[in-house]
C-alpha cells in the first residue's frame, strides 16, 4: 500500500510539472500551430 501512495505522489508531481512546462511554452506552441496552419492552407 505504501508503494501505491508513493507512486501516486510521484505521478501528481509529474503532472503538475508537465502542466507548468506546457503553460510556460504556450506562446511557442501557438507559433508552431500557426506555422503549420499556414503551410497547410497555402497549398
Buried (B, 14 or more C-beta within 10 A) or exposed (E): EEEEEEEEEEEEEEEEEEEEEEEEEEEEEEEEEEEEEEEEEEE
